[in-house]
Amino acid sequence: MQTKNPDSQRPMLRVENLTHRVSLETDTLTILTGVSLEINRGESVAIVGRSGSGKTTLLGLLAGLDTPTEGTVELDGAIISRLSEDERAKLRAHRVGFVFQSFQLLPALTALENVMLPLELASMDAPEKRARELLERVGLGERLTHTPRQLSGGEQQRVAIARAFASDPSILFADEPTGNLDNRTGQEISDLLMALNQEQGTTLVMVTHDEQLAARCSRQFHIEAGELTEPVAQAELAY
C-alpha cells in the first residue's frame, strides 16, 4: 500500500493571530491585527485592499522578511517567525521566490547573470543552463547579454520572473508585479506569471491593485485597516 506524503497534506502557509506594531517617537502604530489564514499547496492567492491597509507589510511577514510583534507564521512546515535572520535567509534561498514592482535587478549584471545569481548563491547545479532555459521560456533568449538599462520595463519584469522561478521555489511572493507596466505589457506579464505558476506547481501569493490579475487567482484575501475579511473563492465573485 502506498503511503501518503505528510507534506502534501500540510498547508504551504499557516498564519495564526498575526499582529504587527511599529514604535514611533511618541506613539505605537498598529499595522496588522489578529491576522489568521491558511494557504494550501499549489494555490494562487491575491491580497487586495486600499493603499496603507497593510498588504505589503503582511507579504513581508509571510515571506520571513520581517518578524511579527505577535503570532506565528509557518511556511512549508517551518515556523519562520521563530527563526533567526540567518535561518530565515537560508529558508528563503531554497524555498521562496520573489517578484517586485520595481524589478530589483542588479544594474551591472546581464539578464543571464541576474537569473544565475540566486542559483550560484544557493550552490545549485548547472546555474547557467537553468538560467538560459528560463530566459528562453519568458521570451528573452535573444537578450541574455543585455543589462537592465538596455531592457524595457516589461523585459525587466520577465527577467525578474525567470529569476524568481529559477530555484524551483515552493512558494512565490509577488508585490504589485504589474504595477509599473502599461496595460498591454501588464497583461502579458500576468499571463506569463500565471502560466509558469501552473507549470511548476508553485504556491503563489501576491499583493495587487490589478483587479483582472486578482480575479485569476483561486482566492482573494481582502485587507482593511490591518484586518482580513474572509477569503472569497473566485466562483463567488461577479466580475
C-alpha positions as CSV (number, residue, x, y, z in Angstrom):
1,M,0.0,0.0,0.0
2,Q,1.4,3.4,-1.0
3,T,1.8,5.8,1.9
4,K,0.9,9.5,1.6
5,N,3.5,12.2,1.8
6,P,2.6,14.1,5.0
7,D,3.9,17.3,3.5
8,S,1.2,17.1,0.8
9,Q,-1.5,17.3,3.5
10,R,0.0,20.3,5.3
11,P,-0.8,23.8,4.2
12,M,2.0,25.6,2.5
13,L,1.4,28.7,4.7
14,R,-0.3,28.9,8.1
15,V,-0.7,32.1,10.0
16,E,-2.2,32.4,13.4
17,N,-3.1,35.6,15.2
18,L,-0.6,37.8,13.5
19,T,-0.2,41.3,14.9
20,H,2.5,43.8,13.9
21,R,3.3,47.1,15.6
22,V,5.9,49.8,14.8
23,S,7.2,52.1,17.5
24,L,7.2,55.8,16.6
25,E,8.8,58.6,18.6
26,T,5.7,59.4,20.5
27,D,3.4,56.5,19.8
28,T,3.0,52.9,18.6
29,L,1.4,52.3,15.2
30,T,-0.5,49.0,14.8
31,I,-0.3,47.9,11.2
32,L,-1.8,44.4,11.4
33,T,-4.2,43.0,14.0
34,G,-5.1,39.3,14.6
35,V,-4.5,38.0,11.1
36,S,-5.1,34.3,10.6
37,L,-5.1,32.4,7.3
38,E,-4.1,29.2,5.6
39,I,-2.9,28.7,2.0
40,N,-2.7,25.3,0.5
41,R,0.0,23.9,-1.7
42,G,-0.4,25.0,-5.3
43,E,-3.0,27.7,-4.6
44,S,-2.8,31.1,-6.1
45,V,-4.0,33.8,-3.7
46,A,-4.3,37.6,-4.1
47,I,-4.2,40.0,-1.2
48,V,-6.1,43.1,-2.1
49,G,-7.0,46.3,-0.3
50,R,-6.5,50.1,-0.3
51,S,-3.1,51.8,-0.1
52,G,-2.0,51.8,3.6
53,S,-4.2,48.8,4.6
54,G,-1.2,46.7,5.5
55,K,-0.9,44.5,2.3
56,T,2.8,44.9,1.7
57,T,3.6,44.5,5.5
58,L,1.7,41.3,5.6
59,L,3.5,40.0,2.5
60,G,6.9,40.7,4.1
61,L,5.9,38.9,7.2
62,L,4.6,35.9,5.3
63,A,7.9,35.7,3.4
64,G,10.0,36.0,6.5
65,L,11.5,39.4,5.5
66,D,10.4,40.7,8.9
67,T,9.1,39.1,12.2
68,P,5.7,39.9,13.7
69,T,5.1,41.5,17.1
70,E,2.7,38.7,18.0
71,G,1.5,35.5,16.4
72,T,3.2,32.8,14.2
73,V,4.0,32.3,10.6
74,E,4.5,28.7,9.4
75,L,6.0,28.3,5.9
76,D,6.3,24.9,4.4
77,G,6.4,23.3,7.9
78,A,8.9,25.8,9.4
79,I,7.7,28.3,11.9
80,I,9.7,31.2,10.4
81,S,8.6,33.7,13.0
82,R,10.8,31.8,15.5
83,L,13.9,31.5,13.3
84,S,16.9,33.8,13.3
85,E,17.6,36.2,10.5
86,D,20.2,33.9,9.0
87,E,17.9,30.9,9.3
88,R,15.1,32.8,7.5
89,A,17.5,33.8,4.8
90,K,18.6,30.2,4.2
91,L,15.0,29.1,4.0
92,R,14.1,31.8,1.5
93,A,17.1,30.9,-0.7
94,H,15.8,27.4,-1.2
95,R,12.1,27.6,-0.9
96,V,10.9,31.1,-1.8
97,G,10.8,33.2,-4.9
98,F,10.1,37.0,-5.2
99,V,8.8,39.3,-7.9
100,F,8.7,43.0,-7.0
101,Q,7.0,46.0,-8.6
102,S,10.4,47.7,-9.1
103,F,12.0,44.5,-10.6
104,Q,15.0,44.7,-8.2
105,L,17.6,43.6,-10.9
106,L,21.3,44.3,-10.3
107,P,22.1,47.0,-12.9
108,A,25.7,45.9,-13.5
109,L,24.7,42.3,-14.4
110,T,23.3,41.0,-17.6
111,A,19.9,39.3,-17.8
112,L,21.6,35.9,-17.7
113,E,23.8,36.9,-14.7
114,N,20.8,38.3,-12.8
115,V,19.0,34.9,-13.1
116,M,22.1,32.9,-12.4
117,L,23.0,34.8,-9.2
118,P,20.5,33.2,-6.7
119,L,21.3,29.8,-8.1
120,E,25.0,30.4,-7.5
121,L,24.4,31.7,-4.0
122,A,22.4,28.6,-3.2
123,S,25.2,26.4,-4.7
124,M,22.7,24.8,-7.2
125,D,23.9,22.6,-10.1
126,A,24.3,24.0,-13.6
127,P,23.1,27.6,-12.9
128,E,23.9,28.9,-16.4
129,K,21.9,26.1,-18.1
130,R,18.9,26.6,-15.8
131,A,19.0,30.4,-16.3
132,R,19.2,30.1,-20.1
133,E,16.2,27.7,-20.1
134,L,14.1,30.1,-18.1
135,L,15.0,33.2,-20.1
136,E,14.1,31.3,-23.2
137,R,10.8,30.4,-21.6
138,V,10.0,34.0,-20.8
139,G,10.8,35.1,-24.4
140,L,14.2,36.6,-23.8
141,G,16.5,34.1,-25.4
142,E,17.9,36.8,-27.6
143,R,18.5,39.3,-24.7
144,L,20.8,37.2,-22.5
145,T,23.7,39.6,-22.5
146,H,21.6,42.8,-22.1
147,T,21.8,44.8,-18.8
148,P,18.6,46.1,-17.2
149,R,19.1,49.6,-18.7
150,Q,19.0,48.0,-22.2
151,L,15.7,46.3,-21.5
152,S,12.2,47.7,-21.4
153,G,10.1,47.6,-18.2
154,G,8.3,44.5,-19.4
155,E,11.5,42.8,-20.3
156,Q,13.0,43.6,-16.9
157,Q,10.0,42.1,-15.2
158,R,10.4,39.0,-17.4
159,V,13.9,38.7,-16.2
160,A,12.7,39.1,-12.6
161,I,10.1,36.3,-13.1
162,A,12.7,34.0,-14.6
163,R,14.9,34.7,-11.6
164,A,12.0,34.1,-9.2
165,F,11.3,30.6,-10.7
166,A,14.9,29.7,-11.2
167,S,15.4,27.9,-7.9
168,D,12.1,26.0,-8.3
169,P,10.6,27.6,-5.2
170,S,7.8,26.0,-3.1
171,I,6.1,29.4,-2.9
172,L,6.4,32.7,-4.8
173,F,5.5,36.1,-3.4
174,A,4.7,38.9,-5.8
175,D,4.3,42.5,-4.7
176,E,2.4,44.5,-7.4
177,P,4.1,42.6,-10.3
178,T,2.3,44.7,-12.9
179,G,2.3,48.0,-11.0
180,N,4.9,49.7,-13.1
181,L,3.7,48.5,-16.5
182,D,1.2,49.7,-19.1
183,N,-2.0,47.7,-19.6
184,R,-0.9,45.6,-22.5
185,T,2.5,44.8,-21.0
186,G,0.9,44.1,-17.6
187,Q,-1.5,41.6,-19.3
188,E,1.5,39.8,-20.9
189,I,3.3,39.6,-17.6
190,S,0.1,38.4,-15.9
191,D,-0.2,35.6,-18.5
192,L,3.4,34.6,-18.1
193,L,3.3,34.6,-14.3
194,M,0.1,32.5,-14.1
195,A,1.4,30.1,-16.8
196,L,4.7,29.5,-15.0
197,N,2.9,29.1,-11.7
198,Q,0.7,26.3,-13.2
199,E,3.6,24.6,-15.0
200,Q,5.8,24.5,-11.9
201,G,3.1,23.8,-9.3
202,T,4.2,26.7,-7.2
203,T,2.1,28.3,-4.5
204,L,1.5,31.9,-5.5
205,V,0.8,34.8,-3.1
206,M,0.5,38.2,-4.5
207,V,-0.4,41.8,-3.5
208,T,-2.0,43.6,-6.3
209,H,-4.3,46.5,-7.2
210,D,-4.9,44.9,-10.6
211,E,-8.5,43.5,-10.4
212,Q,-8.1,41.4,-13.5
213,L,-4.9,39.7,-12.2
214,A,-6.5,39.2,-8.7
215,A,-9.6,37.6,-10.4
216,R,-7.3,34.9,-12.0
217,C,-6.3,33.7,-8.5
218,S,-8.2,30.9,-6.8
219,R,-8.9,33.0,-3.8
220,Q,-8.7,36.6,-2.6
221,F,-8.0,37.9,0.9
222,H,-9.3,41.4,1.4
223,I,-7.5,43.6,4.0
224,E,-8.8,46.7,5.5
225,A,-7.1,48.7,8.3
226,G,-4.8,45.8,9.1
227,E,-7.6,43.2,9.4
228,L,-8.5,40.4,6.9
229,T,-12.0,39.6,5.8
230,E,-13.0,36.1,4.9
231,P,-11.3,34.8,1.7
232,V,-13.6,34.7,-1.3
233,A,-13.5,31.9,-3.9
234,Q,-13.5,33.2,-7.5
235,A,-16.7,31.2,-8.2
236,E,-18.4,33.5,-5.8
237,L,-17.2,36.7,-7.4
238,A,-19.1,38.6,-10.0
239,Y,-16.5,40.0,-12.4
